[in-house]
Amino acid sequence: MSPVATTTLRPLLATLIVAALPLGFAACGGGDAEPGAGGDSAATSGDLIVSGFSTPESVLYDATSDVYLVSNINGGAVAKDGNGFISRVSPDGEILDLRWIDGADDGVTLNGPKGMAIQDGTLYVADIDCVRLFDSETGAPRDDICLEHATFLNDVAPGGNGTVFFTDSGFEEGPQGLAPSGSDAVYRLIGDDRVVAVKKEPALGAPNGVAVGTRGIMVVTFGSGEVYRLTAEGERTAMMPPSERQLDGIEILPDGGFLMSSWGDRCVYRVGSDGKVSKVLVDVDAPADIGYDSKRNRVLVPLFNANQVQIHPLG
C-alpha cells in the first residue's frame, strides 16, 4: 500500500523514468492504452465496481471459500486505533460481511490492516508492527507476531512449507505526514513464531508488494519504484530499475508473468513471462495491493482513495 492516507497523499511526480524500463514500458495515460492491452480506461464494460469500504488497502482471493477478502485501514495508516476491519465479498460483487473480522470486537486486534495471505488454513494480515493470524474459514483470531523495530508492515505472501514472507516499507509518523524510518525489510516467518530477516536495510527502497514464485521472492517498491527478486538468503537481483512509478501490489500469474500496480502512473501493468509489458488498466487513482482471482482470471484492485474495489477481467 501507499505510505500515505488519502488526506496526505503527496503530489505524484510529473517526470517519469520510461526509457530504463524494458520493451516499451510506457506511462499509463488515458490516451496511451494499446489495443488488446486489457483496458483503456479506469473501468471497462466488463468491470464490477464495489463500493462501501473504508480505505481499502488489499484484496485477496480465497480460493477455498471462493470469496474476496478486503482489508480496510479505516483511519491513519500507522494509527493504532483498533478500528481496522476485513470484509468478505462474493465474486459477483456482493458484500457478504463488511466487518467479517473487526478490530472493534472483543478479542480482536486490527489497527491498520494491509496485505494478506492464506496458507494452511491461516489468514495472515500485516498490521503496522505485527502480523495477525486468523482462522481463514471462521475469522477467529489465532495469534499475533509482533516485531519490536518494525514500523510499516505492508504485504504478506505464502512461501510454502510453513513459511510466510512479509515486507516492512519503513515509514513512520513525521511532522508533515509519514516519513522514512529506516526499517525497510523483507522478513520470513517460519512456522508461527520464528521471524528472520531475509534482507533489512534502508537501501531496499520502501519494499511494498511481495510475491513468491519459481524465480524467488519478488518485491516491488514504493519509494524507489523498482522490481527485484531475493533468494531466501537475501541475495538481490534487479528485474526492473528504479523509477518514479511508486509501485504497490504484485501478483504472479499462472504463465510465469506478473501484475503490478502503480500509483505514480495511475495504472496496473502486466509483465509477461517473456518480459513484454502491457497495460491492464489506466487512469486508476491510487491502485493499492491488487489480488488475482485464479478461477475467473480477474485482477482485483482496491481503490484506496475512492473506497471501492474494482474487479477487472483479464484478456
N, C-alpha and C positions, 0 to 999 in steps of 0.2 A: 504494500500500500504506500501511498504518498506519505511523507513525513509531516504533512500539514493538514489541519482540519479545513473545512470549507471556508471559514471566515479568515483564515490566514494563508490561503493558497498564494504562493509567491508568483509574480508575473512569469509567464512562460518565456523562455529565451527566444529571441527573434531569429538569430542566425543559427542554422542547423548544419552540423557537420555531415555532409552527404557523401562526398567523394571517397571517404575512407571505408565506407561500408560496401559489402560485396554485391556484385551482379545487379547493378541498377537499383540500389536501395534508395528510393526516393521518398521525400516527405509526403505526409498524408494530408493534402489539402482537399477541399471539397471538389475541385475540378481535376484532381490528379489520379483518380481511380482508373485502373487499367481494365479493359474488357476481360471478364472472366476472373477478376481478382477476388470475387466473393461479395462485393458490395460497393456502392458508390455514394453512400450517404450514411448518416448515423443510424437510420432504420430503413430496412427494405420491406417489400410486401410480405415476405415470409417470416418476419421477425415477430416475437412476442415482447411486449414491454410490461413488466410487472412493477407496480408502484406500491408505496406504503411502508417502505423501510426507513431506517434512521441511521444515516451514514453507513451504507453497506460497503464493506471492505473486501470481502472474499465470497466466492461462490464455489461450492464443492459438489460434485455429483457423487451420490452414494449409490453405487450400482446394485448393492444387495437389496436395499429398500426401494430403489428406483425413485428417488426424490433428490431435490436440490437443497443443500444447506447454505444459508446466507448468514454471515457474521455481521452484526450491527454494532458499530462503536458507540453510537448514541451519546455523543459528547466529545470531549477532547481526546486526542489520540493517545496521550500519556496520562490522562486523568484517572486516578484510582477512585472512581466514583461508584463502583458497584452496580452500574445500570446497563452494562452491555448485555446483548442477548443474541441468540441464534434462532433463525427461522427455518421452517420446513415448507418447501414449495413443490407442487406437483409439476411434472414435465409439461402440462398444458397451461401452466401459469397461475394456478390457483394457490393462494397462500393457505396451507393446511393448518399451520400453527405459527403465528407470528412470533411468539415468545416461547418456543419449544424448550430451550434452555435459557433461563432468565437469571441474571445476576442479582435481581431483587428478591429472588426466592431464598428461603432459609436453606442453608447448607450448600448453596451455590455461590461461587465467586467468579464473576466476569466483569472486568473493568472496560478495557478497550480491545475486544477480540478482533483478531485479524486473520491470518492464514490458518487453514485447517487441513487435516489429513486423516484418513481412516486406515487402520491396519489391525488385523486380527481382532476385530470386534471392538476396538477402542478408537474413539474420536479424540484427536489431538488438536488443541487450539492454542495459538500463540497469543499471549495476553501481557504485553508490556515487559515484565521481567519474569514471567512464569509461563510454562506450558501446562495447560489444564487438560486433564484426562477425563473423558466421559464414556459411558456405555453408548456405543454407536446405535444401538437399537432403541433403548429407552431414554437416553439422555441423562441418566443418573450419574452424578459425579463420582469419580473413582480416586483421583489423586491430583496433586499439584507438584510440579517440578520447577522450583524457583532458583534463579541464578543471582547471586549477590551483586555482581557487577554489570549485569545486563540492563539496558535502558530502553530498547525498542525492538523486542522480539516481533518478527513480522510474518514469515511464511514457514510452512511445515511441509515435508514430503516424506512419504514412506520409502524406506530403503530395503525392506525385506529382511528376513532372518532376525526379527525382533529389533531392528534398527530404524530410527527415525532421524531425519536431518532437519535443522531449522536455522533461520537466519536472525541476526541482530543487525538492524540498519544503522545503529549508532547515532541516535538522536535523543535529545533531552529538552526539557523546557528551558528556553532562554529569555532574555529581556525583551526580544521582539518576535516572539513565536518560538519555534523549535530551532535548535542549534546542534551542531555536531558534538557528540560526547566522546568520540574516540573508541567506542566499544564495538565497532564493526567486527562481525564474526560470523562464521558458519560452524554450527555445533552438530555433534552426533549424540543422540540419546540411545543408549544400549540397554535393552530391557526397559524397565520403567523407573530406573533410579540412578543410572550412571551416565553422566554427561562429560564428554571430552570435546575439546576444541579441534575441529579439522583445520581451521585457519582463523587467526584472530589478529587483526592489525588495521589501523585506520586506512591504509592504502587499498583496502578491499572496495572502496568506492560506494559505501552505503548499500550493501547487498540486500536485495529485496526478495524477489521471487526465487524459489529453488525447486528443482525437479530432478529426479534420479532415473537414469536410463542406462542403456548399454555403453554409452560413452562416458559415464561417470556422473558426478554431481554437477548439474548445470545451474548457473546463477546469473540472474540479470540484476543490474544495479540502478538505483535511482540517482545517486549522486554523480557517478562518472558515466552513466549511460552506456555501459559495456556489457558484453556477454562473455563469460569464461566458464571453464569447467575445472573441477577439482577432483583429485583422487582422494580416497579415504585417508591418505597420509598427508594431504594438504598440498600436493604438487599442483601448481596452477598453469593452465594452458589457455591462451586467449582464443576466443572464437569470433568476436566482433570487437573492434577497437572502441576506445572512449568516444562519446558523442554527447550531445545535449538533449538526448531523447527522453530522459527521465523514465526509465523502464520500471515496470511494476511486477506484473504476473508472467509466469511461463508455464506452458503445458506441453508435454511431449506427446506427439501423435503416433498412431499405430505404424505409419510408414517410416518412422525414424526422424521426421521433421519435427518442428515445434511451432507453437503460437506464442506471441508475447505482446503485452500491452504497453503503450507509450503515452505518458501524459504530455511530454513535450511536443510530440507530433499529433496528439489527439487521435490515435488510431490503434488498431490491432493488426499486427503483422503475422504472416505465415512464412516460415522459412522451411523450404523443402529439404529432404534428405540430401539433395544434390546442391544445396546452397542457394537455390533460386528463391528470391524474395517477392512476395505479393502482398497486397493489402486486403485484408478481410473486411475491415470496417474503417471508415474515415469520418472525420468531423465528430468524434466521440469525446465529449467533455469528461475528463478525469476517469478513464477506464482503469479500474483498480485490479485486484488479484483475480484474474479470469479462471474459469473452470472449463472442463471439457466433458460433454455427455457422449461417452463412447458408444452407447446403444443407438443414438439418433444422429451422431456426427454433428454436434452443435457446439459452438463456443458460448459460454455463459459469462456475461460481462456485468460486474457490479458498477453502476454509475454513481460514483462516490458523492458527487455534488448534487445530483438530481434525486437521490433517494429512490432509485429504481434499479431493476435488473433487466438487462437486455438479453434475450435468447435468440441467437442467430444461427441458422443452418449453414453449414459449410458446403461449398460446391464440390 
